[in-house]
Amino acid sequence: MDKILISISTVIDAPLDTVWSKWTTPSDIMQWNNASEDWHTTKAENDLRVGGKFLSRMEAKDGSFGFDFIGTYQQVKEKESFSYVLEDDRNVSVRFTQTENGIQVTEDFEAETENPPELQREGWQSILNNFKKYVEAKN
């Protein structure tokens, strides 16, 4: 079965140092890492190095559901890009690119097979939009 690759992006009006820091610092991750207001991240860990792991515990605010989003870094280029593999063997890459309007953050990820690709794109884009809103409000 062919893997479906999904790409999402946004441009953030903030310096690269700020964008990188807010993306990789666990206390910040807990503030922006949700696809909707009825979800939140209750725990975040991040060992940003090749072979290091990250974990984000995502839960419905009503306590009805939760899951651990866990991956292992495969490549890390400080303030430029990183890639990781999720526990279900899907690959994800994230790039930070300077543009005239700010930092473009682009995520490419392999779709899972339980949900339609468009639903996955919308969910990941929503999280990325929350990240943009969080960083720009703090900047």
C-alpha positions in Angstrom: 0.0 0.0 0.0 1.4 3.4 -1.0 1.9 5.9 1.8 0.1 9.2 1.5 2.3 12.2 2.3 0.6 15.3 3.6 2.2 18.8 3.8 1.0 21.7 5.8 2.5 25.1 6.5 2.1 28.6 7.9 4.2 31.8 8.1 4.8 33.2 11.6 5.6 36.9 12.2 8.4 36.3 14.8 12.2 35.8 14.8 13.6 32.3 14.1 15.0 32.0 17.6 11.5 32.6 19.1 9.7 30.2 16.7 12.3 27.4 17.3 12.2 27.9 21.1 8.4 27.9 21.3 8.2 24.8 19.1 10.8 22.8 21.1 10.3 23.9 24.8 7.9 21.5 26.7 6.2 24.3 28.8 5.4 26.1 25.5 4.3 22.9 23.7 1.7 22.4 26.4 0.2 25.9 25.6 -0.3 25.5 21.9 -0.4 21.8 21.1 -4.2 21.2 20.5 -6.4 21.0 17.5 -9.5 22.5 19.2 -10.4 24.3 22.4 -11.9 21.1 23.9 -8.4 19.4 23.9 -5.2 20.2 25.7 -1.7 18.8 26.2 -1.3 17.8 29.8 2.4 16.6 29.6 5.3 17.3 27.2 8.8 16.0 27.1 11.4 16.8 24.5 15.0 15.4 24.1 15.9 17.2 20.8 18.8 15.2 19.5 19.3 12.4 17.1 18.0 9.3 18.9 16.2 11.5 21.5 12.5 11.0 22.1 9.6 13.4 22.6 6.2 12.8 24.2 3.0 14.9 24.2 0.1 13.7 26.2 -3.0 14.9 24.5 -6.4 14.7 26.2 -10.0 15.8 25.8 -10.7 18.4 28.5 -13.7 16.4 29.6 -11.5 13.4 30.3 -13.3 11.2 27.7 -10.2 10.3 25.7 -6.4 10.8 25.6 -3.3 9.5 23.9 0.4 9.8 23.9 2.0 11.3 20.8 5.5 9.8 20.9 8.4 9.9 18.4 12.2 9.5 18.0 14.3 12.1 16.3 16.1 10.9 13.2 17.7 14.2 12.2 18.1 17.5 13.9 19.6 20.7 12.3 19.4 23.5 14.9 16.9 26.2 14.0 16.5 24.7 10.5 14.8 21.4 10.5 14.2 18.0 12.1 12.7 14.7 11.3 11.3 12.0 13.5 9.5 8.6 13.3 6.4 8.0 15.3 5.7 4.9 17.3 3.5 3.6 14.4 6.5 4.0 12.0 5.2 7.0 10.2 7.8 9.6 9.2 7.5 13.4 9.9 9.7 16.3 8.9 9.5 19.9 10.1 11.3 22.8 8.4 11.8 26.4 9.5 12.5 28.8 6.6 13.1 32.5 6.7 10.8 34.5 4.3 10.2 38.2 3.9 7.0 37.8 5.9 8.5 35.7 8.8 9.3 32.1 9.5 7.6 29.5 7.3 7.0 26.3 9.3 6.3 23.3 7.0 5.4 19.9 8.3 5.4 16.8 6.0 3.9 13.7 7.5 2.8 10.2 6.4 -0.9 9.7 6.8 -2.2 7.0 9.1 -4.8 4.6 7.8 -7.6 5.0 10.4 -8.8 8.5 9.4 -9.3 10.1 6.0 -6.2 12.1 4.8 -8.2 15.4 4.6 -9.3 15.0 8.3 -5.7 14.5 9.3 -4.6 17.5 7.3 -7.2 19.6 9.0 -6.2 18.4 12.4 -2.5 19.0 12.0 -3.1 22.3 10.3 -5.3 23.4 13.2 -2.5 22.6 15.7 -0.1 24.5 13.5 -2.5 27.5 13.4 -2.6 27.4 17.2 1.2 27.5 17.3 1.2 30.6 15.0 -1.4 32.3 17.2 0.5 31.4 20.4 3.9 32.6 19.1 2.6 35.8 17.6 0.7 36.7 20.8 3.9 36.1 22.9 6.1 38.0 20.5 
